[in-house]
């Protein structure tokens, strides 16, 4: 994995961790107060998935040297 992808990997994991910490676990997950954190977590997870897809695509055309 390239350094560029590793930076975004750490960034997305930090976003997920901060938003999980900010959730109000006493109320419902989809309550109005928690909804902004749930959307932020969902977008960070989609970013992680996209990150791994882009990393896989970048490895497809690369030939290994002997």
PAKEVO-997495 format. One record per residue: residue in one letter; residue number from 1; chain; x, y, z of N, C-alpha, C, O, CB in turn. Coordinates in Angstrom, 1 decimal, decimal comma, padded with zeros to 4 digits. Glycine has a CB too. Example, Ala and Ser with C-alpha at 12.3 -4.5 7.8 and 13.67 -1.06 7.14 Angstrom:
PAKEVO-997495
+------+-----+-------+--------+--------+--------+--------+--------+--------+--------+--------+--------+--------+--------+--------+--------+--------+--------+
| rest |  nr | kette |    n_X |    n_Y |    n_Z |   ca_X |   ca_Y |   ca_Z |    c_X |    c_Y |    c_Z |    o_X |    o_Y |    o_Z |   cb_X |   cb_Y |   cb_Z |
+------+-----+-------+--------+--------+--------+--------+--------+--------+--------+--------+--------+--------+--------+--------+--------+--------+--------+
|    A |   1 |     A |  013,2 | -005,7 |  007,8 |  012,3 | -004,5 |  007,8 |  013,2 | -003,3 |  007,8 |  014,2 | -003,3 |  008,5 |  011,3 | -004,5 |  009,0 |
|    S |   2 |     A |  012,8 | -002,2 |  007,1 |  013,7 | -001,1 |  007,1 |  012,9 |  000,0 |  007,9 |  013,4 |  001,1 |  008,0 |  014,1 | -000,6 |  005,7 |
+------+-----+-------+--------+--------+--------+--------+--------+--------+--------+--------+--------+--------+--------+--------+--------+--------+--------+
//
This chain:
PAKEVO-997495
+------+-----+-------+--------+--------+--------+--------+--------+--------+--------+--------+--------+--------+--------+--------+--------+--------+--------+
| rest |  nr | kette |    n_X |    n_Y |    n_Z |   ca_X |   ca_Y |   ca_Z |    c_X |    c_Y |    c_Z |    o_X |    o_Y |    o_Z |   cb_X |   cb_Y |   cb_Z |
+------+-----+-------+--------+--------+--------+--------+--------+--------+--------+--------+--------+--------+--------+--------+--------+--------+--------+
|    X |   1 |     A |  000,8 | -001,2 |  000,0 |  000,0 |  000,0 |  000,0 |  000,9 |  001,2 |  000,0 |  001,9 |  001,3 |  000,8 | -001,0 |  000,0 |  001,2 |
|    X |   2 |     A |  000,6 |  002,2 | -000,9 |  001,4 |  003,4 | -001,0 |  001,2 |  004,3 |  000,2 |  000,2 |  004,2 |  000,9 |  001,0 |  004,1 | -002,3 |
|    X |   3 |     A |  002,1 |  005,2 |  000,4 |  002,1 |  006,1 |  001,6 |  000,8 |  007,0 |  001,5 |  000,2 |  007,3 |  002,5 |  003,3 |  006,9 |  001,6 |
|    X |   4 |     A |  000,5 |  007,3 |  000,3 | -000,7 |  008,2 |  000,0 | -002,0 |  007,5 |  000,6 | -002,8 |  008,1 |  001,2 | -000,9 |  008,5 | -001,5 |
|    X |   5 |     A | -002,1 |  006,2 |  000,3 | -003,3 |  005,4 |  000,8 | -003,2 |  005,2 |  002,3 | -004,3 |  005,2 |  002,9 | -003,4 |  004,1 |  000,1 |
|    X |   6 |     A | -002,0 |  005,1 |  002,8 | -001,9 |  004,8 |  004,3 | -002,3 |  006,1 |  005,1 | -002,9 |  006,0 |  006,1 | -000,5 |  004,5 |  004,6 |
|    X |   7 |     A | -002,1 |  007,3 |  004,5 | -002,5 |  008,5 |  005,2 | -004,0 |  008,5 |  005,3 | -004,5 |  008,8 |  006,3 | -001,9 |  009,7 |  004,4 |
|    X |   8 |     A | -004,7 |  008,2 |  004,2 | -006,1 |  008,3 |  004,2 | -006,7 |  007,1 |  005,0 | -007,8 |  007,3 |  005,6 | -006,7 |  008,2 |  002,8 |
|    X |   9 |     A | -006,0 |  006,0 |  005,1 | -006,5 |  004,9 |  005,9 | -006,5 |  005,3 |  007,4 | -007,5 |  005,1 |  008,1 | -005,6 |  003,7 |  005,7 |
|    X |  10 |     A | -005,4 |  005,9 |  007,8 | -005,4 |  006,4 |  009,2 | -006,4 |  007,5 |  009,4 | -007,1 |  007,5 |  010,5 | -004,0 |  007,0 |  009,5 |
|    X |  11 |     A | -006,6 |  008,4 |  008,5 | -007,6 |  009,5 |  008,6 | -009,0 |  009,0 |  008,7 | -009,7 |  009,4 |  009,6 | -007,4 |  010,4 |  007,4 |
|    X |  12 |     A | -009,4 |  008,0 |  007,9 | -010,7 |  007,4 |  008,0 | -010,9 |  006,7 |  009,3 | -012,0 |  006,7 |  009,9 | -011,0 |  006,5 |  006,8 |
|    X |  13 |     A | -009,9 |  006,0 |  009,8 | -010,0 |  005,2 |  011,0 | -010,2 |  006,2 |  012,2 | -011,0 |  006,0 |  013,1 | -008,8 |  004,3 |  011,3 |
|    X |  14 |     A | -009,5 |  007,3 |  012,2 | -009,6 |  008,4 |  013,2 | -011,0 |  009,0 |  013,1 | -011,6 |  009,2 |  014,2 | -008,5 |  009,4 |  013,0 |
|    X |  15 |     A | -011,5 |  009,3 |  011,9 | -012,9 |  009,8 |  011,8 | -013,9 |  008,9 |  012,4 | -014,8 |  009,3 |  013,2 | -013,2 |  010,1 |  010,4 |
|    X |  16 |     A | -013,8 |  007,6 |  012,1 | -014,7 |  006,6 |  012,7 | -014,6 |  006,5 |  014,2 | -015,7 |  006,5 |  014,9 | -014,4 |  005,2 |  012,1 |
|    X |  17 |     A | -013,4 |  006,5 |  014,7 | -013,2 |  006,5 |  016,2 | -013,8 |  007,7 |  016,9 | -014,5 |  007,5 |  017,9 | -011,8 |  006,3 |  016,5 |
|    X |  18 |     A | -013,6 |  008,9 |  016,3 | -014,1 |  010,1 |  017,0 | -015,6 |  010,1 |  016,9 | -016,3 |  010,5 |  017,9 | -013,6 |  011,3 |  016,2 |
|    X |  19 |     A | -016,2 |  009,7 |  015,8 | -017,7 |  009,7 |  015,8 | -018,3 |  008,6 |  016,6 | -019,4 |  008,8 |  017,1 | -018,1 |  009,5 |  014,3 |
|    X |  20 |     A | -017,6 |  007,4 |  016,8 | -018,2 |  006,4 |  017,7 | -018,1 |  006,9 |  019,1 | -019,0 |  006,6 |  019,9 | -017,3 |  005,1 |  017,5 |
|    X |  21 |     A | -017,1 |  007,7 |  019,4 | -017,0 |  008,3 |  020,8 | -018,1 |  009,3 |  021,0 | -018,6 |  009,4 |  022,1 | -015,6 |  008,9 |  021,0 |
|    X |  22 |     A | -018,4 |  010,0 |  020,0 | -019,4 |  011,1 |  020,1 | -020,8 |  010,7 |  020,1 | -021,7 |  011,4 |  020,5 | -019,2 |  012,1 |  019,0 |
|    X |  23 |     A | -021,1 |  009,4 |  019,8 | -022,5 |  008,9 |  019,8 | -023,0 |  008,9 |  021,2 | -022,3 |  008,6 |  022,1 | -022,5 |  007,5 |  019,1 |
|    X |  24 |     A | -024,3 |  009,2 |  021,3 | -025,0 |  009,1 |  022,6 | -025,6 |  007,7 |  022,6 | -026,6 |  007,4 |  022,0 | -026,1 |  010,2 |  022,7 |
|    X |  25 |     A | -025,0 |  006,8 |  023,4 | -025,3 |  005,4 |  023,4 | -026,6 |  005,2 |  024,2 | -027,2 |  004,1 |  024,2 | -024,2 |  004,5 |  024,0 |
|    X |  26 |     A | -027,1 |  006,2 |  025,0 | -028,3 |  006,0 |  025,8 | -029,6 |  006,2 |  024,9 | -030,6 |  005,6 |  025,2 | -028,3 |  007,0 |  026,9 |
|    X |  27 |     A | -029,5 |  006,9 |  023,8 | -030,6 |  007,1 |  022,9 | -030,5 |  006,1 |  021,7 | -029,5 |  005,4 |  021,6 | -030,8 |  008,5 |  022,5 |
|    X |  28 |     A | -031,5 |  006,2 |  020,9 | -031,5 |  005,3 |  019,7 | -030,4 |  005,7 |  018,7 | -030,0 |  006,9 |  018,7 | -032,8 |  005,3 |  019,0 |
|    X |  29 |     A | -029,9 |  004,8 |  018,0 | -028,8 |  005,1 |  017,0 | -029,3 |  006,1 |  015,9 | -028,5 |  007,0 |  015,6 | -028,3 |  003,8 |  016,3 |
|    X |  30 |     A | -030,5 |  005,9 |  015,5 | -031,0 |  006,8 |  014,4 | -031,8 |  008,0 |  014,9 | -032,7 |  008,5 |  014,2 | -031,8 |  006,0 |  013,4 |
|    X |  31 |     A | -031,6 |  008,4 |  016,2 | -032,3 |  009,5 |  016,7 | -031,7 |  010,8 |  016,0 | -030,6 |  010,7 |  015,4 | -032,1 |  009,6 |  018,2 |
|    X |  32 |     A | -032,4 |  011,9 |  016,2 | -032,0 |  013,1 |  015,5 | -030,6 |  013,6 |  016,0 | -029,8 |  014,2 |  015,2 | -033,0 |  014,2 |  015,7 |
|    X |  33 |     A | -030,3 |  013,4 |  017,2 | -029,0 |  013,8 |  017,8 | -027,8 |  013,0 |  017,2 | -026,7 |  013,5 |  017,0 | -029,0 |  013,8 |  019,3 |
|    X |  34 |     A | -028,1 |  011,7 |  017,0 | -027,0 |  010,8 |  016,6 | -026,9 |  010,7 |  015,1 | -025,9 |  010,1 |  014,6 | -027,3 |  009,4 |  017,2 |
|    X |  35 |     A | -027,9 |  011,2 |  014,4 | -027,9 |  011,0 |  012,9 | -026,7 |  011,6 |  012,2 | -026,2 |  011,0 |  011,3 | -029,2 |  011,5 |  012,3 |
|    X |  36 |     A | -026,2 |  012,7 |  012,6 | -025,1 |  013,3 |  012,0 | -023,8 |  012,5 |  012,2 | -022,9 |  012,4 |  011,3 | -024,8 |  014,7 |  012,5 |
|    X |  37 |     A | -023,7 |  011,8 |  013,3 | -022,5 |  011,0 |  013,6 | -022,6 |  009,7 |  012,8 | -021,6 |  009,1 |  012,3 | -022,4 |  010,7 |  015,1 |
|    X |  38 |     A | -023,8 |  009,2 |  012,7 | -024,1 |  007,9 |  011,9 | -023,7 |  008,2 |  010,4 | -023,1 |  007,3 |  009,8 | -025,5 |  007,4 |  012,1 |
|    X |  39 |     A | -024,2 |  009,3 |  009,9 | -023,8 |  009,6 |  008,5 | -022,3 |  009,8 |  008,3 | -021,8 |  009,4 |  007,3 | -024,6 |  010,9 |  008,1 |
|    X |  40 |     A | -021,7 |  010,4 |  009,3 | -020,2 |  010,6 |  009,2 | -019,5 |  009,3 |  009,2 | -018,5 |  009,0 |  008,5 | -019,7 |  011,5 |  010,3 |
|    X |  41 |     A | -020,0 |  008,3 |  010,1 | -019,4 |  007,0 |  010,2 | -019,6 |  006,3 |  008,9 | -018,7 |  005,6 |  008,4 | -020,0 |  006,2 |  011,4 |
|    X |  42 |     A | -020,8 |  006,4 |  008,3 | -021,1 |  005,7 |  007,1 | -020,3 |  006,2 |  005,9 | -019,8 |  005,4 |  005,1 | -022,6 |  005,8 |  006,7 |
|    X |  43 |     A | -020,0 |  007,5 |  005,9 | -019,2 |  008,0 |  004,8 | -017,7 |  007,6 |  005,0 | -017,0 |  007,4 |  004,0 | -019,4 |  009,6 |  004,7 |
|    X |  44 |     A | -017,3 |  007,6 |  006,2 | -015,9 |  007,1 |  006,5 | -015,7 |  005,6 |  006,1 | -014,7 |  005,3 |  005,6 | -015,5 |  007,3 |  007,9 |
|    X |  45 |     A | -016,7 |  004,8 |  006,3 | -016,7 |  003,4 |  005,9 | -016,7 |  003,3 |  004,4 | -015,9 |  002,5 |  003,9 | -017,9 |  002,6 |  006,5 |
|    X |  46 |     A | -017,5 |  004,1 |  003,7 | -017,5 |  004,1 |  002,3 | -016,1 |  004,6 |  001,8 | -015,6 |  004,1 |  000,7 | -018,6 |  005,0 |  001,7 |
|    X |  47 |     A | -015,5 |  005,5 |  002,4 | -014,2 |  006,0 |  002,1 | -013,1 |  004,9 |  002,2 | -012,2 |  004,7 |  001,4 | -013,8 |  007,2 |  002,9 |
|    X |  48 |     A | -013,3 |  004,1 |  003,3 | -012,4 |  002,9 |  003,5 | -012,5 |  001,9 |  002,4 | -011,5 |  001,4 |  001,9 | -012,6 |  002,3 |  004,9 |
|    X |  49 |     A | -013,8 |  001,6 |  002,0 | -014,0 |  000,6 |  000,9 | -013,4 |  001,2 | -000,4 | -012,8 |  000,4 | -001,1 | -015,5 |  000,4 |  000,8 |
|    X |  50 |     A | -013,6 |  002,4 | -000,7 | -013,1 |  003,0 | -001,9 | -011,6 |  003,0 | -001,9 | -010,9 |  002,8 | -002,9 | -013,6 |  004,5 | -002,0 |
|    X |  51 |     A | -011,0 |  003,2 | -000,7 | -009,5 |  003,2 | -000,6 | -009,0 |  001,9 | -000,9 | -008,0 |  001,8 | -001,6 | -009,2 |  003,6 |  000,9 |
|    X |  52 |     A | -009,6 |  000,8 | -000,4 | -009,1 | -000,6 | -000,7 | -009,3 | -000,9 | -002,2 | -008,5 | -001,6 | -002,8 | -009,8 | -001,6 |  000,2 |
|    X |  53 |     A | -010,4 | -000,4 | -002,8 | -010,7 | -000,7 | -004,2 | -009,6 |  000,0 | -005,1 | -009,1 | -000,5 | -006,0 | -012,1 | -000,2 | -004,6 |
|    X |  54 |     A | -009,3 |  001,3 | -004,7 | -008,3 |  002,0 | -005,5 | -006,9 |  001,4 | -005,3 | -006,2 |  001,4 | -006,3 | -008,3 |  003,5 | -005,0 |
|    X |  55 |     A | -006,6 |  000,9 | -004,1 | -005,4 |  000,2 | -003,9 | -005,3 | -001,1 | -004,8 | -004,2 | -001,4 | -005,3 | -005,2 | -000,1 | -002,4 |
|    X |  56 |     A | -006,4 | -001,8 | -004,8 | -006,4 | -003,0 | -005,6 | -006,2 | -002,7 | -007,1 | -005,5 | -003,4 | -007,8 | -007,7 | -003,8 | -005,4 |
|    X |  57 |     A | -006,9 | -001,6 | -007,6 | -006,8 | -001,3 | -009,0 | -005,4 | -000,8 | -009,3 | -004,9 | -001,0 | -010,4 | -007,8 | -000,2 | -009,3 |
|    X |  58 |     A | -004,7 | -000,1 | -008,4 | -003,4 |  000,3 | -008,7 | -002,4 | -000,8 | -008,8 | -001,3 | -000,7 | -009,4 | -002,9 |  001,3 | -007,6 |
|    X |  59 |     A | -002,7 | -002,0 | -008,2 | -001,8 | -003,1 | -008,2 | -002,0 | -004,0 | -009,5 | -001,2 | -004,9 | -009,8 | -001,9 | -004,0 | -007,0 |
|    X |  60 |     A | -003,1 | -003,8 | -010,2 | -003,4 | -004,7 | -011,3 | -002,4 | -004,5 | -012,4 | -002,0 | -005,5 | -013,0 | -004,8 | -004,4 | -011,8 |
|    X |  61 |     A | -002,1 | -003,3 | -012,8 | -001,2 | -003,1 | -014,0 |  000,2 | -003,1 | -013,7 |  001,1 | -003,0 | -014,6 | -001,6 | -001,8 | -014,6 |
|    X |  62 |     A |  000,6 | -003,3 | -012,4 |  002,0 | -003,3 | -012,0 |  002,6 | -004,6 | -012,3 |  002,1 | -005,7 | -011,8 |  002,2 | -002,8 | -010,6 |
|    X |  63 |     A |  003,8 | -004,7 | -013,0 |  004,5 | -005,9 | -013,2 |  005,5 | -006,1 | -012,1 |  006,2 | -005,1 | -011,8 |  005,1 | -006,0 | -014,6 |
|    X |  64 |     A |  005,7 | -007,3 | -011,6 |  006,7 | -007,5 | -010,6 |  008,0 | -007,8 | -011,2 |  008,1 | -008,5 | -012,2 |  006,3 | -008,7 | -009,7 |
|    X |  65 |     A |  009,0 | -007,1 | -010,7 |  010,4 | -007,3 | -011,2 |  011,0 | -008,5 | -010,5 |  010,8 | -008,8 | -009,3 |  011,3 | -006,0 | -011,0 |
|    X |  66 |     A |  011,8 | -009,2 | -011,2 |  012,5 | -010,4 | -010,7 |  013,8 | -010,1 | -010,0 |  014,4 | -011,0 | -009,5 |  012,8 | -011,4 | -011,8 |
+------+-----+-------+--------+--------+--------+--------+--------+--------+--------+--------+--------+--------+--------+--------+--------+--------+--------+
//
